[in-house]
């Protein structure tokens, strides 16, 4: 595994690094994201970050704000880290940034879906105080199994999130 000899920096997506986001998503996630997805990310750069270590893009997170019947939610659309940088704090740093964003914009909780076979990801989120709320059969049309796990974490209004 590689070590980051420099601090990890988090950068908003822009026209100069959107290709890196596309490459990270393509290499880390089992779903293809359309150009429309990336146009939305560029329109709302305050909801996404790229993690950089030693001048290399090593991780990413992309979120969106949703209004639901039960309140305002910050939804994590994608979050990932190159395998050789896992267990080095990159994913935790990205998730910490998401929690700070949720606090800043006043959302009541953070939610995301994880492919049911990705037990490593489920454990990662549970370690960060997310809990499984539901299992949704048929969520992923082109993956086998098609089941997604819905994870959620409430946001403490006092700013103490963990």
C-alpha atoms as an extended CHARMM CRD file, in Angstrom:
* protein
*
       162  EXT
         1         1  UNK       CA              0.0000000000        0.0000000000        0.0000000000  PROA      1               0.0000000000
         2         2  UNK       CA              1.1050000000        3.5320000000       -0.7110000000  PROA      2               0.0000000000
         3         3  UNK       CA              1.5960000000        6.1830000000        1.9040000000  PROA      3               0.0000000000
         4         4  UNK       CA              0.7450000000        9.8250000000        1.4030000000  PROA      4               0.0000000000
         5         5  UNK       CA              3.9200000000       11.6940000000        2.2150000000  PROA      5               0.0000000000
         6         6  UNK       CA              2.0300000000       14.9750000000        1.8640000000  PROA      6               0.0000000000
         7         7  UNK       CA             -1.2780000000       15.9880000000        3.4520000000  PROA      7               0.0000000000
         8         8  UNK       CA             -4.4000000000       14.9530000000        1.5620000000  PROA      8               0.0000000000
         9         9  UNK       CA             -6.0390000000       17.9360000000       -0.0810000000  PROA      9               0.0000000000
        10        10  UNK       CA             -9.6910000000       18.1390000000       -1.0880000000  PROA      10              0.0000000000
        11        11  UNK       CA            -10.4560000000       20.0610000000       -4.2680000000  PROA      11              0.0000000000
        12        12  UNK       CA            -13.7860000000       21.0300000000       -5.8160000000  PROA      12              0.0000000000
        13        13  UNK       CA            -14.4110000000       19.6520000000       -9.2940000000  PROA      13              0.0000000000
        14        14  UNK       CA            -13.8860000000       22.0160000000      -12.2080000000  PROA      14              0.0000000000
        15        15  UNK       CA            -13.1460000000       21.8420000000      -15.9280000000  PROA      15              0.0000000000
        16        16  UNK       CA             -9.4670000000       21.1110000000      -15.2480000000  PROA      16              0.0000000000
        17        17  UNK       CA            -10.0570000000       18.0010000000      -13.1250000000  PROA      17              0.0000000000
        18        18  UNK       CA            -13.4610000000       16.6180000000      -14.1870000000  PROA      18              0.0000000000
        19        19  UNK       CA            -11.6920000000       13.9810000000      -16.3130000000  PROA      19              0.0000000000
        20        20  UNK       CA             -9.9830000000       12.7270000000      -13.1670000000  PROA      20              0.0000000000
        21        21  UNK       CA            -13.3710000000       12.4150000000      -11.4670000000  PROA      21              0.0000000000
        22        22  UNK       CA            -14.6530000000       10.4260000000      -14.4480000000  PROA      22              0.0000000000
        23        23  UNK       CA            -11.6320000000        8.1120000000      -14.2990000000  PROA      23              0.0000000000
        24        24  UNK       CA            -12.0160000000        7.5510000000      -10.5540000000  PROA      24              0.0000000000
        25        25  UNK       CA            -15.7250000000        6.7860000000      -10.8830000000  PROA      25              0.0000000000
        26        26  UNK       CA            -15.0990000000        4.4200000000      -13.8160000000  PROA      26              0.0000000000
        27        27  UNK       CA            -12.3620000000        2.5370000000      -11.9910000000  PROA      27              0.0000000000
        28        28  UNK       CA            -14.0040000000        2.3640000000       -8.5440000000  PROA      28              0.0000000000
        29        29  UNK       CA            -17.7400000000        2.0280000000       -9.0850000000  PROA      29              0.0000000000
        30        30  UNK       CA            -19.7710000000       -0.6560000000      -10.8600000000  PROA      30              0.0000000000
        31        31  UNK       CA            -22.1080000000        1.8800000000      -12.4630000000  PROA      31              0.0000000000
        32        32  UNK       CA            -21.5060000000        4.0630000000      -15.5210000000  PROA      32              0.0000000000
        33        33  UNK       CA            -22.2690000000        7.7460000000      -14.9270000000  PROA      33              0.0000000000
        34        34  UNK       CA            -23.5310000000        9.8240000000      -17.8380000000  PROA      34              0.0000000000
        35        35  UNK       CA            -22.2600000000       13.1720000000      -19.0640000000  PROA      35              0.0000000000
        36        36  UNK       CA            -25.4100000000       14.6760000000      -17.5340000000  PROA      36              0.0000000000
        37        37  UNK       CA            -24.1640000000       13.5280000000      -14.0960000000  PROA      37              0.0000000000
        38        38  UNK       CA            -20.8470000000       15.3380000000      -14.6240000000  PROA      38              0.0000000000
        39        39  UNK       CA            -22.5560000000       18.4960000000      -15.9070000000  PROA      39              0.0000000000
        40        40  UNK       CA            -24.6110000000       18.5350000000      -12.6820000000  PROA      40              0.0000000000
        41        41  UNK       CA            -21.4340000000       18.0700000000      -10.6140000000  PROA      41              0.0000000000
        42        42  UNK       CA            -19.8220000000       21.0200000000      -12.3970000000  PROA      42              0.0000000000
        43        43  UNK       CA            -22.9270000000       23.1790000000      -11.8450000000  PROA      43              0.0000000000
        44        44  UNK       CA            -22.8500000000       22.4300000000       -8.1030000000  PROA      44              0.0000000000
        45        45  UNK       CA            -19.1200000000       22.1000000000       -7.2690000000  PROA      45              0.0000000000
        46        46  UNK       CA            -19.7300000000       22.8700000000       -3.5770000000  PROA      46              0.0000000000
        47        47  UNK       CA            -21.3120000000       19.4000000000       -3.2220000000  PROA      47              0.0000000000
        48        48  UNK       CA            -18.3170000000       17.3650000000       -4.4590000000  PROA      48              0.0000000000
        49        49  UNK       CA            -14.6190000000       16.9340000000       -3.7280000000  PROA      49              0.0000000000
        50        50  UNK       CA            -11.6300000000       15.1810000000       -5.2280000000  PROA      50              0.0000000000
        51        51  UNK       CA             -8.9530000000       13.8900000000       -2.8530000000  PROA      51              0.0000000000
        52        52  UNK       CA             -5.3700000000       14.5040000000       -3.9260000000  PROA      52              0.0000000000
        53        53  UNK       CA             -2.2350000000       13.0070000000       -2.4100000000  PROA      53              0.0000000000
        54        54  UNK       CA              1.2980000000       13.5810000000       -3.7130000000  PROA      54              0.0000000000
        55        55  UNK       CA             -0.1070000000       15.2560000000       -6.8680000000  PROA      55              0.0000000000
        56        56  UNK       CA             -2.2970000000       12.2300000000       -7.6490000000  PROA      56              0.0000000000
        57        57  UNK       CA             -6.0800000000       12.0660000000       -7.5470000000  PROA      57              0.0000000000
        58        58  UNK       CA             -6.8490000000        9.1990000000       -5.1620000000  PROA      58              0.0000000000
        59        59  UNK       CA            -10.5170000000        9.5800000000       -4.1870000000  PROA      59              0.0000000000
        60        60  UNK       CA            -13.7700000000       11.4170000000       -4.6960000000  PROA      60              0.0000000000
        61        61  UNK       CA            -17.1840000000       12.1730000000       -3.2810000000  PROA      61              0.0000000000
        62        62  UNK       CA            -20.2230000000       13.6310000000       -5.0410000000  PROA      62              0.0000000000
        63        63  UNK       CA            -23.3850000000       14.6300000000       -3.1610000000  PROA      63              0.0000000000
        64        64  UNK       CA            -26.7070000000       16.2940000000       -3.8070000000  PROA      64              0.0000000000
        65        65  UNK       CA            -29.3320000000       17.8700000000       -1.6330000000  PROA      65              0.0000000000
        66        66  UNK       CA            -32.7790000000       16.2450000000       -1.5680000000  PROA      66              0.0000000000
        67        67  UNK       CA            -36.0020000000       17.3800000000        0.0480000000  PROA      67              0.0000000000
        68        68  UNK       CA            -38.0730000000       14.4250000000        1.2330000000  PROA      68              0.0000000000
        69        69  UNK       CA            -41.3040000000       14.0120000000        3.1840000000  PROA      69              0.0000000000
        70        70  UNK       CA            -39.1930000000       13.4730000000        6.2920000000  PROA      70              0.0000000000
        71        71  UNK       CA            -36.8920000000       16.4730000000        5.8250000000  PROA      71              0.0000000000
        72        72  UNK       CA            -33.8240000000       17.7710000000        4.0720000000  PROA      72              0.0000000000
        73        73  UNK       CA            -31.2690000000       15.0720000000        3.1500000000  PROA      73              0.0000000000
        74        74  UNK       CA            -27.7010000000       15.2080000000        1.8570000000  PROA      74              0.0000000000
        75        75  UNK       CA            -27.4320000000       12.2190000000       -0.4720000000  PROA      75              0.0000000000
        76        76  UNK       CA            -24.0180000000       10.7200000000       -1.2700000000  PROA      76              0.0000000000
        77        77  UNK       CA            -24.1630000000        9.7580000000       -4.9400000000  PROA      77              0.0000000000
        78        78  UNK       CA            -20.5640000000        8.4900000000       -5.1220000000  PROA      78              0.0000000000
        79        79  UNK       CA            -17.7100000000        8.0790000000       -2.6710000000  PROA      79              0.0000000000
        80        80  UNK       CA            -14.5900000000        6.0640000000       -3.3180000000  PROA      80              0.0000000000
        81        81  UNK       CA            -10.8580000000        5.7800000000       -2.9310000000  PROA      81              0.0000000000
        82        82  UNK       CA             -8.2190000000        3.9580000000       -4.9750000000  PROA      82              0.0000000000
        83        83  UNK       CA             -7.5550000000        0.5700000000       -3.4140000000  PROA      83              0.0000000000
        84        84  UNK       CA             -3.8740000000        1.2540000000       -2.6910000000  PROA      84              0.0000000000
        85        85  UNK       CA             -4.8880000000        4.3200000000       -0.6410000000  PROA      85              0.0000000000
        86        86  UNK       CA             -7.5590000000        2.5780000000        1.4220000000  PROA      86              0.0000000000
        87        87  UNK       CA             -7.0940000000        2.4240000000        5.1850000000  PROA      87              0.0000000000
        88        88  UNK       CA             -4.9950000000        5.5900000000        4.9200000000  PROA      88              0.0000000000
        89        89  UNK       CA             -7.7040000000        8.0380000000        6.0000000000  PROA      89              0.0000000000
        90        90  UNK       CA             -8.7680000000        9.2040000000        2.5250000000  PROA      90              0.0000000000
        91        91  UNK       CA            -12.3280000000        7.8380000000        2.7150000000  PROA      91              0.0000000000
        92        92  UNK       CA            -12.7390000000        9.0500000000        6.2890000000  PROA      92              0.0000000000
        93        93  UNK       CA            -11.5310000000       12.5170000000        5.3100000000  PROA      93              0.0000000000
        94        94  UNK       CA            -14.0190000000       12.6300000000        2.4210000000  PROA      94              0.0000000000
        95        95  UNK       CA            -16.8270000000       11.4730000000        4.7190000000  PROA      95              0.0000000000
        96        96  UNK       CA            -15.8240000000       14.0370000000        7.3500000000  PROA      96              0.0000000000
        97        97  UNK       CA            -16.0940000000       16.7160000000        4.6440000000  PROA      97              0.0000000000
        98        98  UNK       CA            -19.6090000000       15.4240000000        3.8000000000  PROA      98              0.0000000000
        99        99  UNK       CA            -20.6560000000       15.6300000000        7.4580000000  PROA      99              0.0000000000
       100       100  UNK       CA            -19.3540000000       19.1990000000        7.7040000000  PROA      100             0.0000000000
       101       101  UNK       CA            -21.2240000000       20.0790000000        4.4990000000  PROA      101             0.0000000000
       102       102  UNK       CA            -24.4410000000       18.5840000000        5.8900000000  PROA      102             0.0000000000
       103       103  UNK       CA            -24.0370000000       20.6730000000        9.0410000000  PROA      103             0.0000000000
       104       104  UNK       CA            -23.3600000000       23.8670000000        7.0320000000  PROA      104             0.0000000000
       105       105  UNK       CA            -26.3850000000       23.5310000000        4.7800000000  PROA      105             0.0000000000
       106       106  UNK       CA            -28.6950000000       22.4270000000        7.5800000000  PROA      106             0.0000000000
       107       107  UNK       CA            -29.6760000000       18.9310000000        6.4460000000  PROA      107             0.0000000000
       108       108  UNK       CA            -31.2760000000       16.5600000000        8.9040000000  PROA      108             0.0000000000
       109       109  UNK       CA            -29.4480000000       13.4430000000        7.7330000000  PROA      109             0.0000000000
       110       110  UNK       CA            -27.0650000000       11.9060000000        5.2310000000  PROA      110             0.0000000000
       111       111  UNK       CA            -28.1370000000        8.9410000000        3.0980000000  PROA      111             0.0000000000
       112       112  UNK       CA            -26.6280000000        6.6970000000        0.4650000000  PROA      112             0.0000000000
       113       113  UNK       CA            -27.1520000000        3.3740000000       -1.2540000000  PROA      113             0.0000000000
       114       114  UNK       CA            -24.4830000000        0.6630000000       -1.3610000000  PROA      114             0.0000000000
       115       115  UNK       CA            -24.5260000000       -2.4830000000       -3.4930000000  PROA      115             0.0000000000
       116       116  UNK       CA            -25.4920000000       -5.2850000000       -1.1000000000  PROA      116             0.0000000000
       117       117  UNK       CA            -22.3920000000       -7.3580000000       -1.8980000000  PROA      117             0.0000000000
       118       118  UNK       CA            -20.0780000000       -4.4680000000       -0.9630000000  PROA      118             0.0000000000
       119       119  UNK       CA            -19.8030000000       -5.4970000000        2.6770000000  PROA      119             0.0000000000
       120       120  UNK       CA            -16.5180000000       -3.5830000000        3.0640000000  PROA      120             0.0000000000
       121       121  UNK       CA            -18.3170000000       -0.3230000000        2.2340000000  PROA      121             0.0000000000
       122       122  UNK       CA            -21.2190000000       -1.1190000000        4.5770000000  PROA      122             0.0000000000
       123       123  UNK       CA            -18.7390000000       -1.7560000000        7.4150000000  PROA      123             0.0000000000
       124       124  UNK       CA            -16.9190000000        1.5080000000        6.5980000000  PROA      124             0.0000000000
       125       125  UNK       CA            -20.1440000000        3.5150000000        6.9210000000  PROA      125             0.0000000000
       126       126  UNK       CA            -21.2500000000        1.6650000000       10.0490000000  PROA      126             0.0000000000
       127       127  UNK       CA            -17.8630000000        2.5100000000       11.6000000000  PROA      127             0.0000000000
       128       128  UNK       CA            -18.7890000000        6.1510000000       10.9290000000  PROA      128             0.0000000000
       129       129  UNK       CA            -22.1460000000        5.8120000000       12.7240000000  PROA      129             0.0000000000
       130       130  UNK       CA            -24.3450000000        5.1660000000        9.6980000000  PROA      130             0.0000000000
       131       131  UNK       CA            -27.0180000000        2.5250000000       10.1380000000  PROA      131             0.0000000000
       132       132  UNK       CA            -28.7860000000        0.2470000000        7.6820000000  PROA      132             0.0000000000
       133       133  UNK       CA            -32.3390000000        1.5090000000        7.1620000000  PROA      133             0.0000000000
       134       134  UNK       CA            -33.5390000000       -0.7670000000        4.3700000000  PROA      134             0.0000000000
       135       135  UNK       CA            -32.6210000000       -3.3080000000        1.7070000000  PROA      135             0.0000000000
       136       136  UNK       CA            -34.0910000000       -2.5610000000       -1.6930000000  PROA      136             0.0000000000
       137       137  UNK       CA            -34.4310000000       -5.4320000000       -4.1470000000  PROA      137             0.0000000000
       138       138  UNK       CA            -34.2940000000       -4.3050000000       -7.7940000000  PROA      138             0.0000000000
       139       139  UNK       CA            -32.5260000000       -1.0050000000       -7.0250000000  PROA      139             0.0000000000
       140       140  UNK       CA            -29.6310000000       -1.7910000000       -9.3920000000  PROA      140             0.0000000000
       141       141  UNK       CA            -30.9760000000       -2.8060000000      -12.7760000000  PROA      141             0.0000000000
       142       142  UNK       CA            -27.6720000000       -3.8850000000      -14.3050000000  PROA      142             0.0000000000
       143       143  UNK       CA            -25.9010000000       -5.4230000000      -11.2990000000  PROA      143             0.0000000000
       144       144  UNK       CA            -26.2650000000       -8.8820000000       -9.8270000000  PROA      144             0.0000000000
       145       145  UNK       CA            -27.5880000000       -9.0850000000       -7.2290000000  PROA      145             0.0000000000
       146       146  UNK       CA            -29.8450000000       -6.1040000000       -7.8030000000  PROA      146             0.0000000000
       147       147  UNK       CA            -30.1810000000       -5.3240000000       -4.0800000000  PROA      147             0.0000000000
       148       148  UNK       CA            -29.0270000000       -2.0530000000       -2.4930000000  PROA      148             0.0000000000
       149       149  UNK       CA            -28.5370000000       -1.3030000000        1.1730000000  PROA      149             0.0000000000
       150       150  UNK       CA            -29.8570000000        2.1050000000        2.2680000000  PROA      150             0.0000000000
       151       151  UNK       CA            -27.6190000000        3.6500000000        4.9320000000  PROA      151             0.0000000000
       152       152  UNK       CA            -28.4400000000        6.7630000000        6.9380000000  PROA      152             0.0000000000
       153       153  UNK       CA            -26.9320000000        8.9690000000        9.6150000000  PROA      153             0.0000000000
       154       154  UNK       CA            -28.7420000000       11.7460000000       11.4500000000  PROA      154             0.0000000000
       155       155  UNK       CA            -27.0340000000       15.1140000000       11.7330000000  PROA      155             0.0000000000
       156       156  UNK       CA            -26.6990000000       16.5850000000       15.1870000000  PROA      156             0.0000000000
       157       157  UNK       CA            -27.9150000000       20.1720000000       15.0870000000  PROA      157             0.0000000000
       158       158  UNK       CA            -25.3180000000       21.1200000000       17.7570000000  PROA      158             0.0000000000
       159       159  UNK       CA            -22.4540000000       20.2140000000       15.4230000000  PROA      159             0.0000000000
       160       160  UNK       CA            -21.2830000000       17.1480000000       17.3470000000  PROA      160             0.0000000000
       161       161  UNK       CA            -21.3290000000       14.5060000000       14.6100000000  PROA      161             0.0000000000
       162       162  UNK       CA            -19.0310000000       11.9370000000       15.9310000000  PROA      162             0.0000000000
